Every structure is written in structure tokens, then in C-alpha cells.
């Protein structure tokens, strides 16, 4: 399938829009590494962490990806925020947040892409289900969720970090809360989401009655991250607005963590680690920590870049990539600087299937 590439002028405009978005100072997983690097005094701290290595034989990658030399210059890690109704971090839970953090191994520059949870993709289990992206984790935990990202996006992810609501709440509370600008409608929905979040986590709910620049505790900030039904202060709505709120809260956490003393950071480690699951071993984490001061988050974006929100029959309202092949080309340009990326045969097949079902195909810079 032949597609007309964006012109230089059009690409510059798109990049300018991305740069106007609020920058994320640090991604969740790197924040954790920063805290560990400062606050861990003994290897015994890692005993608090749930480590679940994924065997190489269980990781799916498209054949063309295994031969891709450009990808070998990067470390790509999947980050999942889990809508857990108990303390579990495995399958049976939907991934409310799906993030790909890409680290340039040479420059230590980081780019991050949030995959909208309702994105219509292939779930690569035996029956090759097409559904919302967050169901990959539900059906098969982090292993299937990683394979979903690899198959649909031509990536080579082998590691993950998962956190639940309790981890986010405890981190913010240990740091003394965060200050966030919120609207009256957001205040209303924060109180609503806190009711459910309190039931899930067993933590106390404190009603919020003000808007503007407000000091939020962990429960309130976590509820704020879940809002999708009203626009943000920047006017962003739906799931796109929710991911914007998540990025804002992450940046606020990072700001507080950078100013915290050793006692506070150590408290964060003790309270948060039991609510984290990862495939990274203690040695791998320490290896990343050794260069944490050199890391710099240079850009972030949402995926898919070109999309249409529409009903997909029994799957409900979905975010449809228009089309997947085009969006994967854009993803590799954004993350890895590849200007003329040729997607794998697997991505072409998935893309054609989504076009067939949705009737939506990319056409220059618009959709038909």
C-alpha cells in the first residue's frame, strides 16, 4: 500500500504541536529508579519488589524487527498502570495506563509514547482477537501486553514495570502531596472517582470542595488521573485528556521527588516497592541507576498519532488508528528518527484487517 509522506512543513507543524504539550520531567519507571538510586541503602530493599522475569522464548517479535539494527541502539520498556481491584498485578486486571519508554543507550535521551487504552489492536493470543489495547494485560498479564505492543507496533520490548493505584497514592502521600490546577467539573469527578478508588485500595477518602490551584493528596491525585468525561484545563477531552492528566501528575511527583530528603525518599521506597511488579532484576535496575543522572526526557506523544474515535460493534467505542501502518511509520520516526521506516508484514496484515473492519484508511494527512 503506497502512502504520501507528510511534507517538511506539515511535519514541522506536527512537531511544534507536540512540543507545546506539557513536558513530562520523568517517566514512572525512571522516577522509581531515581528514588532507588538515592534511597536504597542495602540490597535487601529489593526483597520488597515483585520480580517476574519473562523468558526470551515467551516474547513475540515480528521477524523484521529481530533484524533491525536501529532498534538495538535503544532500550524499550513497557510501563503499565493497573486498575487492580486487589493487590494483584498480573492478568485479570486492565491496564489503565500503557506507556512505551524508549531510552537511547548512547545519549541517555528518553522519549515516551502513551498508547491510548481504547486503541483498537490485535491481541496476539491463540484466537487473534481484535479489541481494546488494555485487554491484552487482562487476558495475559504483562507478557501478553508486551507481545501486543511488539506485534502491533514493530517493537522489541522484553521488560516491563507495573504499578497499581496503591503505589501511586502512597508515593504522592509520602512526598507530601502535589499542587495541581483543576476546574470545578474536575473537582466533582475527583470526588466521584475517589469513592471507587477507596473501595479498591481500602484507603481513606477526603472530599474536595475547591478548584483552581489545589493541593491534592495521593487519593485525590489518583482520582484526578482517572477522569475522562470532562476537558482538562487545556481543553483536552476523553481518553486523550486522561493521559494528559496522568502525565501532569507524573511531572508533579518528579518535582517533589527531586526536592525530597533521604528520609522521605527511603519512606517512598518502603511503601511503594510492594506495589510494583517488574521483569527487571536487581542487577538490571542498579545498572540503569548508575546512569540515571544522565537521563533526559526530550519528548513525549500519544499513540495513535492519526486516529478516529468510533464504535466498533460489540467492542464498543474504540480509538481506531488511521491507519495502523501509517501510525507505526510515524512512531518509528518519532522514537528512533527513522525517516523511511518500512513496517513489517505482520503490521501490514493487522493494518489491513483494521481498515477492513473500520472502513478507515489514511489518506495523505486526512482520513476517508
C-alpha positions as CSV (number, residue, x, y, z in Angstrom):
1,X,0.0,0.0,0.0
2,X,1.5,3.3,-1.0
3,X,1.1,6.4,1.1
4,X,2.1,10.0,0.6
5,X,4.5,11.2,3.3
6,X,3.9,14.4,5.2
7,X,5.7,17.4,3.7
8,X,8.5,19.1,5.7
9,X,6.2,22.0,6.5
10,X,3.5,19.7,7.7
11,X,5.9,17.6,9.9
12,X,7.3,20.8,11.5
13,X,3.8,21.9,12.4
14,X,3.0,18.5,14.0
15,X,6.3,18.6,15.9
16,X,5.5,22.1,17.1
17,X,2.1,20.9,18.4
18,X,3.8,18.1,20.3
19,X,6.4,20.4,21.9
20,X,3.6,22.7,23.1
21,X,2.3,19.9,25.2
22,X,3.4,19.9,28.8
23,X,6.7,18.1,29.0
24,X,7.0,15.1,31.4
25,X,10.1,15.5,33.5
26,X,10.5,11.8,34.2
27,X,8.6,8.6,33.5
28,X,7.2,6.5,36.3
29,X,9.8,3.8,35.9
30,X,12.7,6.3,35.9
31,X,11.3,8.1,38.9
32,X,11.3,4.8,40.7
33,X,14.9,4.3,39.6
34,X,15.9,7.7,40.8
35,X,14.3,7.1,44.2
36,X,16.0,3.8,44.5
37,X,19.3,5.3,43.5
38,X,19.1,7.8,46.3
39,X,17.1,5.9,48.9
40,X,18.2,2.3,48.8
41,X,21.0,1.7,51.3
42,X,21.1,-2.1,51.1
43,X,20.4,-4.8,48.5
44,X,17.8,-6.2,50.9
45,X,15.4,-3.4,49.8
46,X,14.9,-5.3,46.6
47,X,13.3,-8.1,48.5
48,X,10.2,-5.8,48.7
49,X,9.9,-5.8,44.9
50,X,7.9,-8.4,43.0
51,X,10.2,-9.6,40.2
52,X,8.7,-11.7,37.5
53,X,11.2,-12.3,34.7
54,X,9.8,-13.1,31.2
55,X,11.6,-15.8,29.3
56,X,13.1,-14.8,26.0
57,X,11.2,-17.7,24.4
58,X,7.8,-16.2,25.6
59,X,8.5,-12.8,23.9
60,X,6.9,-12.3,20.5
61,X,8.7,-10.0,18.0
62,X,8.0,-9.6,14.3
63,X,10.7,-11.2,12.2
64,X,11.8,-8.0,10.5
65,X,12.2,-6.4,14.0
66,X,14.7,-9.0,15.1
67,X,17.0,-7.9,12.3
68,X,16.5,-4.2,12.8
69,X,19.9,-2.6,13.6
70,X,18.4,0.8,14.6
71,X,16.3,-0.7,17.4
72,X,19.4,-2.3,19.0
73,X,20.6,1.2,19.9
74,X,17.6,1.7,22.2
75,X,16.2,0.1,25.4
76,X,12.4,0.0,25.2
77,X,10.5,-0.7,28.4
78,X,6.7,-1.1,28.8
79,X,5.1,0.7,31.7
80,X,1.6,-0.3,32.9
81,X,-0.7,1.4,35.4
82,X,-3.1,-1.3,36.6
83,X,-6.8,-0.9,37.5
84,X,-6.4,-3.5,40.2
85,X,-9.3,-4.5,42.4
86,X,-7.0,-6.2,44.8
87,X,-3.2,-6.4,45.4
88,X,-2.5,-8.4,42.3
89,X,-0.5,-7.0,39.4
90,X,-1.0,-9.9,36.9
91,X,-3.7,-10.9,34.4
92,X,-7.3,-10.3,35.2
93,X,-6.5,-6.6,35.5
94,X,-6.9,-4.0,32.8
95,X,-4.0,-1.6,32.1
96,X,-5.4,1.9,32.7
97,X,-2.1,3.3,31.5
98,X,0.1,1.9,28.7
99,X,3.4,3.7,28.1
100,X,6.4,2.8,26.0
101,X,9.6,4.4,27.4
102,X,12.4,4.4,24.8
103,X,16.0,5.1,26.1
104,X,18.7,6.0,23.7
105,X,21.6,3.9,25.0
106,X,24.3,6.3,23.8
107,X,22.8,9.7,24.6
108,X,20.5,8.6,27.5
109,X,17.7,10.7,25.9
110,X,14.3,9.3,26.7
111,X,11.1,9.6,24.6
112,X,7.8,8.3,25.8
113,X,4.7,7.3,24.0
114,X,1.3,6.7,25.7
115,X,-0.8,4.1,23.9
116,X,-4.4,5.1,24.4
117,X,-6.1,2.2,26.3
118,X,-9.0,2.0,23.9
119,X,-6.9,1.7,20.8
120,X,-8.2,-1.0,18.5
121,X,-5.4,-3.5,18.0
122,X,-4.6,-7.2,17.6
123,X,-4.5,-9.1,21.0
124,X,-2.0,-11.8,19.9
125,X,-3.5,-14.8,21.8
126,X,-4.5,-18.0,20.1
127,X,-7.8,-16.7,18.7
128,X,-6.1,-13.5,17.4
129,X,-8.7,-11.2,19.0
130,X,-9.1,-7.6,17.8
131,X,-10.1,-5.4,20.8
132,X,-9.1,-2.5,23.0
133,X,-5.4,-2.3,23.9
134,X,-5.9,-2.5,27.6
135,X,-7.4,-6.0,27.3
136,X,-4.0,-7.5,26.4
137,X,-3.0,-7.2,30.1
138,X,-6.4,-8.5,31.2
139,X,-6.1,-11.7,29.2
140,X,-2.5,-12.5,29.7
141,X,-0.8,-10.1,32.1
142,X,2.4,-8.2,31.2
143,X,3.7,-10.9,29.0
144,X,0.7,-10.7,26.6
145,X,0.6,-6.9,26.9
146,X,4.3,-6.7,25.8
147,X,3.6,-9.1,22.9
148,X,0.7,-6.9,21.9
149,X,2.9,-3.8,21.7
150,X,5.6,-5.7,19.8
151,X,3.3,-7.3,17.2
152,X,1.2,-4.1,16.5
153,X,4.0,-1.5,16.7
154,X,7.1,-3.3,15.4
155,X,8.9,-3.1,18.8
156,X,11.4,-5.2,20.7
157,X,10.2,-4.8,24.3
158,X,11.3,-7.6,26.7
159,X,10.9,-5.8,30.1
160,X,8.1,-4.1,31.9
161,X,7.2,-2.2,35.1
162,X,3.6,-2.4,36.5
163,X,2.2,-0.3,39.3
164,X,-1.3,-0.3,40.9
165,X,-3.4,2.5,42.4
166,X,-1.8,2.0,45.9
167,X,1.7,2.6,44.5
168,X,0.6,6.0,43.1
169,X,-1.3,7.0,46.2
170,X,1.5,6.0,48.6
171,X,4.1,7.8,46.5
172,X,2.2,11.1,46.5
173,X,1.4,10.9,50.2
174,X,5.0,10.0,51.2
175,X,6.1,13.1,49.2
176,X,3.5,15.3,51.0
177,X,1.0,15.7,48.1
178,X,1.2,17.8,44.9
179,X,-0.3,21.1,43.7
180,X,-2.4,20.9,40.6
181,X,-4.6,23.3,38.7
182,X,-8.2,21.9,38.4
183,X,-11.6,23.0,37.2
184,X,-14.9,22.8,39.1
185,X,-16.0,19.9,36.9
186,X,-12.7,18.1,37.6
187,X,-13.3,18.6,41.3
188,X,-16.7,17.0,41.0
189,X,-15.3,14.0,39.2
190,X,-12.4,13.6,41.6
191,X,-14.9,13.1,44.4
192,X,-16.8,10.5,42.3
193,X,-13.7,8.5,41.4
194,X,-12.4,8.6,44.9
195,X,-15.4,6.6,46.1
196,X,-14.4,3.7,43.8
197,X,-10.7,4.1,44.4
198,X,-11.3,4.0,48.1
199,X,-13.2,0.7,47.7
200,X,-10.4,-0.7,45.6
201,X,-7.5,0.3,47.9
202,X,-9.1,0.5,51.3
203,X,-7.6,3.9,51.8
204,X,-9.4,7.0,53.2
205,X,-11.3,9.3,51.0
206,X,-11.2,13.1,51.8
207,X,-13.8,15.1,49.8
208,X,-12.5,18.0,47.7
209,X,-14.5,21.3,47.6
210,X,-12.3,23.8,45.7
211,X,-11.0,24.5,42.2
212,X,-8.0,26.5,40.9
213,X,-4.6,25.6,42.2
214,X,-5.3,22.9,44.7
215,X,-3.1,20.8,47.0
216,X,-4.0,17.1,46.3
217,X,-3.3,14.1,48.5
218,X,-2.5,10.7,47.0
219,X,-6.1,9.6,46.8
220,X,-7.3,12.8,45.2
221,X,-4.4,12.9,42.7
222,X,-5.1,9.3,41.7
223,X,-8.8,10.1,41.1
224,X,-7.7,13.1,39.1
225,X,-5.7,10.8,36.8
226,X,-8.8,8.7,36.1
227,X,-11.0,11.5,34.8
228,X,-12.1,11.1,31.1
229,X,-15.5,12.8,30.9
230,X,-14.6,16.5,31.1
231,X,-12.0,18.6,29.4
232,X,-8.7,19.3,31.1
233,X,-7.7,22.9,31.8
234,X,-6.1,22.8,28.3
235,X,-9.4,21.7,26.7
236,X,-8.4,18.1,26.0
237,X,-11.2,15.6,26.4
238,X,-11.9,11.8,26.6
239,X,-9.1,9.3,26.9
240,X,-6.6,11.9,25.5
241,X,-7.4,14.2,28.4
242,X,-6.9,11.3,30.9
243,X,-3.4,10.6,29.6
244,X,-2.7,14.3,29.8
245,X,-3.7,14.3,33.4
246,X,-1.5,11.3,34.1
247,X,1.5,13.0,32.5
248,X,0.9,16.1,34.6
249,X,0.7,14.1,37.9
250,X,3.9,12.2,37.0
251,X,5.7,15.5,36.4
252,X,4.5,16.9,39.8
253,X,5.7,13.7,41.5
254,X,9.1,14.1,39.9
255,X,9.3,17.7,41.0
256,X,8.6,16.7,44.6
257,X,11.0,13.7,44.5
258,X,13.9,15.9,43.3
259,X,13.5,18.2,46.3
260,X,12.8,15.4,48.9
261,X,15.3,14.5,51.6
262,X,16.8,11.0,52.1
263,X,14.4,10.1,54.9
264,X,11.4,10.9,52.7
265,X,12.8,9.0,49.7
266,X,13.5,6.0,51.8
267,X,9.9,6.1,53.0
268,X,8.7,6.1,49.4
269,X,10.8,3.1,48.7
270,X,9.5,1.1,51.7
271,X,5.8,1.9,50.9
272,X,5.9,1.7,47.1
273,X,8.0,-1.3,46.2
274,X,5.5,-3.9,47.4
275,X,3.0,-2.4,44.9
276,X,5.3,-2.7,41.9
277,X,5.9,-5.7,39.6
278,X,8.7,-5.8,37.1
279,X,10.7,-8.2,35.0
280,X,13.9,-6.2,35.7
281,X,16.2,-7.9,38.2
282,X,18.0,-6.0,41.0
283,X,21.2,-6.1,38.9
284,X,19.5,-4.6,35.9
285,X,17.9,-1.9,38.0
286,X,21.2,-1.0,39.6
287,X,22.7,-0.9,36.1
288,X,20.1,1.7,35.0
289,X,20.6,3.6,38.2
290,X,24.3,4.0,37.6
291,X,23.5,6.4,34.7
292,X,20.3,7.9,36.0
293,X,21.8,11.4,36.3
294,X,22.4,11.4,32.6
295,X,18.8,10.7,31.6
296,X,16.9,13.4,29.9
297,X,13.3,13.3,28.7
298,X,13.3,15.1,25.4
299,X,9.8,14.5,24.0
300,X,6.5,12.6,24.5
301,X,3.4,11.8,22.4
302,X,0.2,9.8,22.3
303,X,-0.4,6.8,20.0
304,X,-2.0,6.6,17.5
305,X,-1.0,9.9,16.1
306,X,-3.8,9.9,13.5
307,X,-7.0,8.4,14.9
308,X,-10.7,8.4,14.8
309,X,-12.9,7.6,17.8
310,X,-15.8,5.4,16.7
311,X,-18.0,2.5,17.6
312,X,-16.6,-1.0,16.7
313,X,-19.7,-3.1,17.1
314,X,-19.6,-5.4,20.2
315,X,-16.2,-3.9,21.2
316,X,-17.8,-0.6,21.9
317,X,-16.3,2.8,21.3
318,X,-12.6,2.5,20.3
319,X,-9.7,4.7,19.2
320,X,-9.0,3.5,15.6
321,X,-5.5,4.1,14.2
322,X,-6.0,5.6,10.7
323,X,-4.4,3.5,9.6
324,X,-2.0,1.4,11.7
325,X,0.7,1.1,9.0
326,X,0.9,4.9,8.7
327,X,0.9,5.3,12.5
328,X,3.7,2.8,13.0
329,X,5.8,4.6,10.4
330,X,5.2,7.8,12.4
331,X,6.1,6.0,15.7
332,X,9.5,4.9,14.4
333,X,10.2,8.3,13.1
334,X,9.3,9.9,16.4
335,X,11.1,7.4,18.7
336,X,14.1,6.3,16.6
337,X,14.5,9.1,13.9
338,X,13.9,6.7,11.0
339,X,12.5,8.8,8.2
340,X,11.5,6.0,5.7
341,X,10.6,3.1,8.0
342,X,9.1,0.1,6.2
343,X,6.7,-1.7,8.5
344,X,6.8,-5.5,8.9
345,X,4.5,-7.9,7.0
346,X,2.7,-8.5,10.3
347,X,1.9,-4.8,10.8
348,X,0.7,-4.6,7.2
349,X,-1.6,-7.6,7.8
350,X,-3.0,-6.1,11.1
351,X,-3.4,-2.7,9.5
352,X,-5.4,-4.1,6.5
353,X,-7.7,-6.1,8.9
354,X,-8.4,-2.9,10.9
355,X,-9.1,-1.0,7.7
356,X,-11.4,-3.8,6.5
357,X,-13.4,-3.7,9.7
358,X,-13.5,0.0,10.3
359,X,-13.5,1.3,6.8
360,X,-10.9,3.9,7.8
361,X,-7.7,4.3,5.8
362,X,-5.1,7.0,6.0
363,X,-5.1,9.4,3.0
364,X,-2.2,11.9,3.0
365,X,-2.8,13.9,6.2
366,X,-6.6,13.2,6.5
367,X,-8.9,10.3,6.6
368,X,-11.6,9.0,4.3
